[in-house]
Every structure is written in C-alpha cells, then in structure tokens.
Amino acid sequence: MSDQPGRPPRKPGKPHRRPKKDAVRILAFEALRAVDERDAYANLVLPPLLRKAREKGDFDVRDAALATELVYGTLRRQGTYDAIVSACIDRPLREVDPPVLDVLNLGVHQLLGTRIPTHAAVSASVELARVVLGDGRAKFVNAVLRKVSQHDLDAWVERVAPPYDDDPDDHLAVVHSHPRWVVSALWDSLGGGRAGIEDLLEADNERPEVTLVARPGRTTAEAVLAEVGEESGLPGRWSPYAVRLAEGGEPGSFDVVRSGRAGVQDEGSQLVAIALANVPVEGRDEKWLDGCAGPGGKAAMLAGLAAERGATLLASEKQPHRAGLVAKALAGNPGPYQVIAADGTRPPWGPETFDRILMDVPCTGLGALRRRPEARWRRRPEDLEGFAPLQRDLLRKALESVRVGGVVGYATCSPHLAETRAVVGDVLKKFGGAELVDARPLFEGVPALGEGPDVQLWPHLHGTDAMYLALVRRTA
C-alpha cells in the first residue's frame, strides 16, 4: 500500500537525514571564504567571528582554539595541501570551485596536520560539505579525503614534491608551503645553504607568540608581567619593554592592554623603534617624526621615549582611518605629540625640520608570514614594482625632512632585497650628503646580525618578524 492515494509505494532505503551543523568548522569555513573572496586577513576576520560565537553561547575556549588552528593551519599549509589534493583528483586544481577547495583543505589539515582521528576528520568534513555545499559535492569531498587518509603527511610530501636535487626551489615550495618566487627571494636575502632556508620556512609555518609592549612612560615590563602573572607571561627575549604571553593567552583579557598602557607588538618592531630612538644625533634632539605611523604601535613607543627626553613626536599617516588608529594608540601618552593625516611623499612640513625620523614604509609584508600566512598566496612578484617608487620617494623625502646631523630610520617588514638594500642604495647614490650608520650596536644583546651596517631580523634566528632597519645620517 502507498502512504497516500495516487502515490507509488516508497522504495526501501536510508531515511533522509539533515546534516549536522558543526559550529566550529562552519566558522572556520566562513573565515577562509572571507580571506578568499574579500582579500581579508584572517587576523582581522577571525576575532569578530569568535566573539559573536561566544556571545551566542556556541563556543567555549577549546572550540575557539580549534577554530583558530583550523583557519591558520589550513592557510599556512595551503600550498602543500593543494599539491596533495591535486594528486587525488582527475581534473586540474583550478577547475575545483574555491568553496569546495576550502572544505577539502580544511579536511586535509585535520587529517595530516592535527591529532584528530581519521574517521572523525573525514566524517566532520563531509558533514560540513553537506551543510555548505550540498549532498552532491559532499560525495566528492568524501572520495578525495578517503584517498588522502591513506598516507601521512611525510609520505604525501615524498610523493608530490619534486626531488631537491632536481629543483631545490620547487621542492622547498611544496614541502614548506610557500610560493616558489617567495622561496627564491627569501633565500637570496638570507644567503647560505639549505639548512638556513629550511629553518626560515619552517619558522614561517609556526604559530607566533603573542608579544606585548609596555609603552614607555605609561607602564613597565615588570608591571605588565605582574598583572599577567608568571603562568601567563615571560620577559621578552631582546626588548626591555616586551612581555611574551603563554600559548592561548588573550591580550584583551588584561586591563593593562584594555587601558592602552600596553599593546600587542612584535619584538622586532619594538627593537626597530628603540634603535631609532637611541642612535646618537648631533646637537638638537627635540623633534621626532614617524612618517608612516599606522596603525600606531611604533608611534606609541616613540612618543613615550620622546617624552622621557623632552622631545615631541609628530605621527603622520596617509590614510585617515589609520591615522585614527594611531591617535587611539597614542592616547594617554605622558608627553606632547600630534597625529595628522598626511602623505609622506608630499609632506606639509618643511625641509630639515626633524632630528629623528622613522619611515616604516609600505611593503609586501613577506617578513610577517607567520602572522599573515595568506599574504604569501596573495602577493605576486609584480607587487614589488608597485611598492618600489613609493619606498624610494618616502626615504628621499625623509632625508630632505631631517636636519643635517639628524638620522632617518628606513624600516620594512619584508626581507626582500628589492625592498631593503636596493632601495637604500639607490636613494643614497642620488641624494648625496648622507651615510649609513652601523645599526647593530643599537640592538643590544641580539645575536646573528650579519655584517651590517644595516640589520635584518629573522623568525628562525631571533623569534621575531623579519624586520629590516637601515639608519641613515644626513651629513650635508
């Protein structure tokens, strides 16, 4: 008999089942889609998603930690995972829809990059696919992940990476999940043999520590450590203002951060600001400039150090919304300062105005791939051509803006030679009346600083972002 008149009897089979909604994996998928579709950065997208989930009661601390690991782990290892997925499908990877590839890579990371059991990783990924992609694509995800699950990560890398002796750059690109051109550029900047570049690429794929800065004149590292507590905080390695948070430490949970007396800042950035503040200048030392101040971390440190010496900081940032972030970072500084929205290549101030200038110029950001892993996939070699004229103009204007005897600090969060030594060398050749100052003695206690006179920091050697600093004194 049929259930209703006029309808044929139902065929026996499995009853229809609604897919289970896994809040953690859905959130991770949403973050990856935002990174891909909107060119968003995970470190900006993820916090509000996590906050909203906590407010709804969907998440606890462990859920937030898993979602964070899924997002960042997938982004860091995307190149390796893409190569593995390519080996498991019968079509070019570019023909796989991006949302499907995001679900696949999330699944591959759970299988090969976490301790999640195989059956749980596959079933959770298939359920996610059913929710966000539909049943048809879920079957494809299931088939691919079952192939992936047949080998561990080492075995897969052995299968999909070309031999090192045949193509070193491509081998390292697949093994360590960096675009080939980035591997080549980092290797040129670092120099040396295979061991050094492998250590650097591995460091890029590690989760970075969260480091706080005790803003001078407003608090001390000792006071920050006391508030954070011994279980949650450690002294910085190199900066006297740094406090390192233990894994899982949440900066916003501490009043010293919420009040602005301390902020989140990589130790490499702290060292650059300290070096610029401490380099000897001849004569007057009253007017300081941060010429590319957004979002305000270095400016806040420089403002405090300037105030301790009776000097004034002008913090200039071209983008008005970023100038607003600078003003927020400097609010509460004990000494005089000013924040303006201005273009450093067409400055509103006159020549020879300042005694010290920091120009932390816009760049590719290849030195911060630990924190922004998606940048490695977003950047292209041609981006260097876009940054080069701006970087040279900013350094040239800074040298015009500093008085004779004063010093300009040229900084980038990129170790690419085209953004560091090439820029400084070209500008000094044409400017005349300026010379490099040995910056290494100003990085007190920091090892492996090279031959100088400039300084390049490295994640694998110093535990910092790959910050670069050249100090240039105007002589005429």
C-alpha positions in Angstrom: 0.0 0.0 0.0 1.1 3.5 -0.7 1.2 6.2 2.1 -1.2 8.4 0.2 -3.8 7.7 -2.6 -2.3 8.1 -6.0 1.3 7.8 -5.0 3.5 4.8 -5.6 4.9 3.0 -2.6 8.2 4.3 -1.1 11.3 2.4 -2.0 13.2 1.0 0.9 16.4 2.7 1.8 18.0 5.1 4.3 15.8 7.8 5.6 16.7 11.4 4.7 18.9 12.9 7.3 19.6 16.6 7.8 23.4 17.3 8.0 24.6 18.2 11.5 25.8 21.7 11.8 29.3 21.9 13.4 29.7 25.4 14.6 33.5 25.2 14.8 34.0 24.0 11.3 31.4 26.3 9.8 33.1 29.3 11.4 36.5 28.1 10.1 34.9 27.8 6.6 33.4 31.3 6.8 36.8 32.7 7.7 38.5 31.0 4.8 35.8 32.2 2.4 36.3 35.8 3.6 40.0 35.6 3.1 39.5 34.3 -0.5 36.5 36.4 -1.6 37.2 39.7 0.1 41.0 39.6 0.3 40.5 39.8 4.0 43.2 38.9 6.6 42.5 36.1 9.0 43.8 38.0 12.0 41.1 40.7 11.3 38.3 38.4 10.3 38.6 35.7 12.9 38.3 37.6 16.2 34.8 39.1 15.5 33.6 35.7 14.3 34.8 34.1 17.5 33.4 36.9 19.6 30.0 36.5 18.0 30.1 32.8 18.5 30.9 33.2 22.2 28.1 35.7 22.7 25.6 33.2 21.2 26.9 30.5 23.6 28.1 28.3 20.7 31.7 28.3 21.7 33.9 27.6 24.7 37.7 28.1 24.9 38.5 24.8 23.4 36.2 25.5 20.4 37.8 28.8 19.8 41.3 27.2 19.9 40.2 24.5 17.4 38.7 27.0 15.0 41.8 29.2 15.2 44.0 26.2 14.5 41.9 25.1 11.5 42.0 28.5 9.9 45.6 29.3 10.4 46.9 25.8 9.9 45.0 25.5 6.6 46.2 28.9 5.3 49.9 28.1 6.3 49.9 24.7 4.6 47.7 25.6 1.7 50.4 25.1 -0.9 51.3 21.6 0.4 47.6 20.6 0.7 46.8 21.9 -2.8 49.5 19.6 -4.2 48.1 16.6 -2.3 44.5 17.3 -3.4 45.8 17.6 -7.0 47.2 14.1 -6.7 43.8 12.8 -5.6 41.6 14.2 -8.3 41.2 13.7 -12.0 41.0 17.3 -13.1 43.2 20.4 -12.8 43.0 22.0 -9.4 41.9 25.3 -10.9 38.7 23.6 -12.0 37.7 22.9 -8.4 35.4 25.6 -7.1 37.1 27.6 -4.4 34.5 26.8 -1.7 34.9 23.1 -2.4 38.7 23.5 -2.2 38.4 25.3 1.2 36.4 22.4 2.6 38.9 19.9 1.2 41.9 21.7 2.6 40.2 22.0 6.0 39.7 18.3 5.9 43.3 17.6 4.7 44.6 19.8 7.6 42.6 17.8 10.1 43.9 14.5 8.6 47.6 15.5 8.2 48.2 18.4 10.5 46.3 17.6 13.7 45.7 14.8 16.1 42.0 14.5 15.1 41.3 10.8 14.4 41.0 9.9 10.8 37.3 8.8 10.9 36.4 11.9 12.8 38.3 14.2 10.4 36.6 12.7 7.3 33.1 12.5 8.7 33.2 16.0 10.1 34.4 17.4 6.8 31.8 15.5 4.9 29.1 16.9 7.2 30.5 20.4 6.7 30.3 19.8 2.9 26.7 18.7 3.2 25.8 21.9 5.1 27.7 24.5 3.0 28.0 22.7 -0.4 25.1 20.2 -0.7 25.0 16.4 -0.9 26.5 16.1 -4.4 29.7 17.9 -3.6 29.8 16.2 -0.2 30.3 12.9 -2.0 33.2 14.4 -3.9 34.8 15.6 -0.7 34.3 12.2 0.9 36.0 10.4 -2.0 39.0 12.8 -2.0 39.6 12.7 1.7 39.5 9.0 1.8 42.3 8.9 -0.7 44.2 11.5 1.4 43.8 9.4 4.5 45.7 6.5 3.0 49.1 8.2 3.8 50.5 10.5 6.4 52.0 14.0 5.7 55.6 12.8 5.2 54.5 10.1 2.8 52.4 12.5 0.8 55.2 15.1 0.6 57.6 12.4 -0.6 55.1 11.7 -3.4 54.1 15.2 -4.5 57.3 17.3 -4.0 59.9 17.2 -6.8 63.4 15.9 -5.6 65.6 18.6 -4.1 68.5 17.8 -6.4 66.3 18.4 -9.5 64.7 21.6 -8.4 65.6 23.0 -5.0 63.2 26.0 -5.0 60.2 24.0 -6.1 61.0 21.2 -3.6 61.1 23.7 -0.8 58.0 25.5 -2.1 55.9 22.3 -1.9 57.4 20.9 1.3 57.2 24.2 3.3 54.1 25.6 1.6 55.5 28.9 0.1 55.2 30.1 -3.5 58.3 29.3 -5.4 59.1 33.0 -6.0 58.9 33.7 -2.3 61.3 30.8 -1.5 63.7 32.2 -4.1 63.5 35.8 -2.7 63.9 34.7 0.9 66.9 32.5 0.1 68.6 35.4 -1.8 68.1 37.7 1.2 69.2 35.1 3.8 72.1 33.7 1.9 73.7 30.4 2.9 72.8 26.8 2.2 69.8 24.6 2.5 69.7 24.3 6.3 69.2 28.0 6.9 66.4 28.5 4.3 64.6 25.4 5.6 64.8 26.7 9.2 63.3 30.0 8.0 60.5 28.4 6.0 59.6 26.2 8.9 59.6 29.2 11.3 57.1 30.9 8.9 54.8 28.0 9.4 54.9 28.0 13.2 52.3 29.8 15.4 54.0 33.0 16.6 54.0 34.1 20.2 51.8 37.0 21.2 54.1 39.7 22.5 53.0 42.7 24.5 54.9 46.0 24.7 54.9 48.1 27.9 54.5 51.6 26.5 57.3 53.9 27.8 56.1 56.5 30.3 52.9 54.6 30.9 54.0 51.3 32.4 56.9 49.0 32.6 57.6 45.4 31.5 57.8 44.4 35.2 54.4 45.9 35.9 52.9 44.1 32.9 54.4 40.8 34.0 53.0 41.3 37.5 49.5 41.8 36.1 49.7 39.0 33.5 51.2 36.6 36.1 54.0 34.1 36.0 51.8 31.4 34.5 50.8 33.6 31.5 53.8 35.8 30.8 57.5 35.7 30.2 60.0 38.5 29.8 60.9 39.4 26.2 64.0 37.9 24.6 65.6 41.2 23.5 63.4 44.3 24.1 63.3 45.6 27.7 59.7 46.6 27.1 58.5 43.2 25.9 56.4 40.6 27.6 55.6 37.3 25.9 52.2 35.6 26.5 51.9 31.9 27.1 50.1 29.9 24.4 46.4 30.7 24.4 46.9 34.0 26.3 44.3 36.6 25.4 45.7 40.1 25.4 42.3 41.7 25.7 41.7 40.0 29.0 44.2 42.1 30.8 43.4 45.6 32.0 46.9 46.9 31.2 46.1 46.2 27.5 42.5 47.4 27.6 43.6 50.7 29.1 46.3 51.3 26.4 49.2 51.2 28.8 50.4 48.2 26.9 49.7 46.9 23.4 50.3 44.0 21.2 53.6 44.4 19.2 56.1 42.0 17.8 59.5 42.3 19.5 61.2 43.1 16.1 59.0 46.2 15.7 59.9 47.2 19.3 63.7 46.8 18.5 63.4 49.0 15.4 61.8 51.8 17.3 64.3 51.5 20.2 67.2 51.6 17.8 65.9 54.8 16.1 65.4 56.4 19.4 68.8 55.5 20.7 71.1 56.3 17.7 73.2 59.3 18.6 72.3 62.6 16.8 74.5 65.7 16.8 73.1 68.8 18.5 69.4 69.4 19.0 67.1 66.4 19.7 63.6 67.9 20.1 61.5 67.0 17.1 60.8 63.4 16.1 58.7 62.1 13.2 57.0 58.8 12.5 56.3 59.3 8.8 54.2 56.1 8.1 52.7 55.7 11.6 49.7 53.5 11.0 48.4 51.6 12.8 50.4 53.2 15.7 52.5 50.6 17.5 55.9 52.1 16.8 54.5 55.6 17.2 53.2 54.9 20.7 56.6 53.6 21.7 58.4 56.6 20.1 56.1 59.1 21.7 56.8 57.7 25.1 60.6 57.6 24.5 60.5 61.2 23.1 58.6 62.4 26.2 61.2 61.0 28.5 63.8 63.3 26.8 61.6 66.3 26.5 61.1 65.8 22.7 57.9 65.9 20.7 56.6 63.3 18.2 54.7 64.1 15.1 52.9 60.9 13.9 51.8 61.2 10.2 49.7 58.6 8.4 48.3 59.0 4.9 45.1 57.0 5.4 42.6 58.9 7.7 41.2 55.8 9.2 44.7 54.5 10.0 45.5 57.9 11.5 42.6 57.4 13.8 44.1 54.1 14.9 47.4 56.0 15.6 45.6 58.6 17.7 43.9 55.8 19.7 47.3 54.1 20.3 48.9 57.4 21.5 46.0 58.5 23.7 47.3 58.8 27.2 50.9 59.4 26.3 52.5 61.5 29.0 54.3 64.0 26.7 53.3 66.2 23.8 52.6 64.7 20.5 50.5 65.3 17.4 48.8 63.0 14.9 48.0 64.1 11.4 46.7 62.5 8.1 49.3 63.4 5.5 51.2 61.9 2.6 54.9 61.5 3.4 55.8 61.9 -0.3 54.2 65.4 -0.3 54.7 66.4 3.3 53.1 69.5 4.9 56.2 70.2 6.9 59.3 72.0 5.6 62.8 70.6 4.9 65.3 70.0 7.7 62.5 70.1 10.3 63.2 67.0 12.3 66.0 65.4 14.4 64.9 61.8 14.1 62.6 60.2 11.5 61.2 56.7 11.2 59.9 55.6 7.8 58.4 52.2 8.2 57.3 52.0 4.6 54.5 50.1 2.9 55.8 46.8 1.6 54.9 43.2 0.6 54.9 42.1 4.2 56.9 39.0 3.5 58.5 39.3 6.9 55.3 38.7 8.7 54.1 35.5 7.1 53.8 33.8 10.5 51.1 36.2 11.4 49.5 36.7 8.0 50.0 33.4 6.2 47.5 34.2 3.5 49.8 37.1 2.3 52.2 34.5 0.8 49.4 33.4 -1.6 48.1 36.9 -2.3 51.3 38.6 -3.2 52.9 38.5 -6.6 56.4 39.3 -7.9 54.9 42.3 -9.8 53.8 43.8 -6.5 57.4 44.8 -5.9 57.3 47.1 -8.9 54.3 48.9 -7.3 56.0 49.4 -4.0 59.5 50.4 -5.3 58.8 54.0 -6.4 56.8 54.7 -3.2 59.5 53.3 -0.9 62.2 55.4 -2.7 60.1 58.6 -2.6 59.4 58.2 1.1 63.0 57.7 2.0 64.1 60.6 -0.2 61.6 62.9 1.4 62.6 61.7 4.8 66.2 62.7 4.1 65.1 66.1 2.9 63.0 66.5 6.1 65.7 65.7 8.6 68.3 68.3 9.6 72.0 67.9 9.0 73.3 65.7 11.8 69.9 64.0 12.2 69.1 60.4 11.4 66.4 58.6 9.3 65.5 55.0 10.1 64.3 53.2 7.0 62.3 50.1 8.0 60.3 47.4 6.3 58.5 44.3 7.4 60.0 42.5 4.4 63.4 41.0 3.9 63.2 41.1 0.1 66.4 42.7 -1.2 64.4 44.8 -3.7 62.6 46.4 -0.7 65.6 46.8 1.6 69.2 47.3 0.5 68.2 48.1 -3.1 66.0 51.0 -2.0 68.6 52.4 0.4 71.5 52.0 -2.0 69.6 53.7 -4.9 68.5 56.7 -2.8 71.9 57.3 -1.2 73.5 57.3 -4.6 71.2 60.0 -5.8 70.8 62.1 -2.7 74.4 62.7 -1.6 75.2 64.2 1.8 74.1 61.1 3.7 75.8 58.0 5.1 74.8 54.7 6.7 75.2 54.3 10.5 76.0 50.9 11.9 72.7 49.8 13.5 74.0 46.6 15.1 75.3 48.1 18.4 71.8 49.5 18.9 70.3 46.0 19.0 71.9 45.2 22.4 72.3 41.5 23.1 70.7 40.4 19.8 72.9 37.8 18.1 73.4 36.9 14.4 73.0 40.5 13.0 75.3 39.9 10.0 77.9 42.2 8.5 76.0 45.4 8.8 75.7 48.3 8.8 72.0 47.6 8.4 70.1 45.0 10.4 67.9 42.2 9.2 66.0 40.2 11.8 64.7 36.7 11.1 62.0 34.5 12.7 64.2 31.4 12.9 67.2 33.3 14.4 65.5 35.9 16.6 61.9 34.7 17.1 60.7 38.0 15.6 59.1 39.1 12.3 61.7 39.6 9.6 62.1 43.4 10.2 64.7 45.3 8.4 66.3 48.6 9.5 68.9 50.9 7.9 69.9 54.0 9.8 71.0 57.0 7.6 72.6 60.1 8.9 72.3 63.3 6.9 75.7 64.9 6.5 75.0 67.8 4.2 
